[in-house]
Amino acid sequence: MALRIGTYNTLTISKRTDFGVYLDADNLGEILLPKRYVPKGCDVGDSITVFLYLDSDDIPIATTEKPLVTLNESALLKVKDVNHYGAFLDWGLSKDLLVPFSEQQTPLQEGTSYVVYVYQDERTERLVGTTKLGKYLREESQSLQKTQTVDLLIYGRTDL
C-alpha cells in the first residue's frame, strides 16, 4: 500500500545520522525523522509510528508530534498569523497549517478559531486547510449504521 502525506505510518528505521534517523517510506523513499523527535532507545531496524508531511522546502519529513487533524479530517483550529499568503493555523506541529485566502469562506482573523478541513493540494502536494467545508462534506453517508455512536463537530447553522 502506498504511503500518504498527511497520515500516520509505521516505518522502519533504515539508518542513523547525527541529525536524526532515516525511515524506509516505500514509495516516498527515505524520509528524515529529525533527532529531536526520535524516541530514546530507537535504532536501525526498529519500527516507529510517525506523521508524514512536507517541510518548508516541500520535502517529505516525519514527526512524532501529534497533529490536531490529519488528511481529509476537520477540526477547530486557532489562527496564529495572517500575511500575504493567507492564514497560518496552529494544528499541533512545528510547521503551521496554511489556509490560503482562496480557501477562506470569510477572512480569517488572528487569535480566532475556525473549523478547518485538511486536504492535499493536487498541484503542490502540500497539506493545506480550507474553511469552505461544503465541497468536502456529504449530507448522507453509506458507512453509518442506525444507532452507531459518532463524534460530531458543529460548525454552523443552516435552514432544514
N, C-alpha and C positions, 0 to 999 in steps of 0.2 A: 504494500500500500504506500502511495506517495505521501511524503510528509508535507504539511502545510504551514506556511507562515500564519501566525495568529492563533496557534493551537498549542496544547501541551503534547509533548512527545517524550517517550522514554528512549534515550540514546546511549550508546556505548562510548566510553572514553577511549580514544584511539592514540592520543599522545599528550604528554605533559610538557609545558614550556614555563619560562619564568613569569609570563603574564597570564597564565591560565591553562586550560586544557582544551583540546580539540575533540569534538564529538563526531562520530560517524553518522551523518544525516542522509544516507542513501542518495536520493535524487538531488538533494541540495549540496552534496559534497561534505567536506569537513567544516564544521561550524565552531567558532570560538565561544567558550564559556569563560568570561573574564575571571581572573584569580579571586576577586572579592566575592564572587558568587559560588565558588567551588566549595562544597561541604568538606569539612575536615575528614581526613581518612580516605577520601576517594582516590583511586589510582587507575592506571591503564587497565582496561578490561571490565571495569565496573560499569553498571548501568545507572543512569540518573534521569529523573523526570525534570524537564525544562520547558519553558515557554519560548517559542521562536518568534522573532520579529526582525525588521530591518533597522539597522543603525542609521545614523545621520548621513552616512556615505552609501546608503542603500545596499549594504552587505548584510546577509543573514547573520544574526547573532543570537545566542542563547542566554537565558537568565533563569535563576531560581526565584526571582521576585515573583509575587503573585498579582497579576493584573486584576482590576476590579471587574473587567469584562473581557471576553475573548471574541474571536471572529464570529460574526453572524449572531451576536447577542446584543441586548440593550441593558443599560444601567444608568443610574443617576450619577453624573459626574460634575465636578466643580471647575469652572473656568479659572485658570491661573494667570493667563495673559491674552491680550488681543493685540495683533500687529498687522502689517500689510499682507500677510499670508492668510490670516484667519484667526481663529481662537484656538488656544492650546489648553487642553484639559488634563487634570490630574487623574490618571487611571491606574495608579499604583506602581508604575515603572519609572525608572530614572529619566527616560525619554517621554515627554508629554505627547498626548494624542492630539493631532491636528483635526479641526473641523473647519474646512475651507469656507470662505464666505458663500460660495455657490451651494454649499450643503447646509446652510443655516436657514431654518424656517423663518425665524426672526433674528435680528442681530443679537449675538451673544454678548453678555456683559461680564466683565471681570468680577470674580467673587460670587457669582450666581451659579446655581446648579441647574442642570438640564438633563432630560432623558436623551441619551445618545445611543445610536446603533452603530456598531463597528463592522465595516466591510473592507474588502481588499480592492483597491483601485486597480482596474484592469490594465491601464496604461503603465503605471509606475510600479505596481505590485506592492505598494505601501499600504499599511493599515491606516485607515482614516475613519473619522466619525461623521455622522450626519444627524441632524435633528428633523430631517424630512422623513419621518418614520413610515408614512403611508405606503410607499413603494416596497417596503420590506415586510409589512405585517399583513396577515391574511385574516379575514373575518371568520373563516371556518378552518378546522383542522381535521385531517383524516386520521391523525395518530392519537387523538384524545379519546378516552373511553368515558362512558357515563359513570359518575361518582368518583372519577380519578382525582386525586389531590394534585393541585398545581400551584406554582408560585406566580403571583401577578404583580405587575408594576403599572400603576395607573398614572398616565401622563397627560390626560386632557379630558375634556367634556365634549360630547357630541350629542346631537339630537337622535333619538332612537326611532 
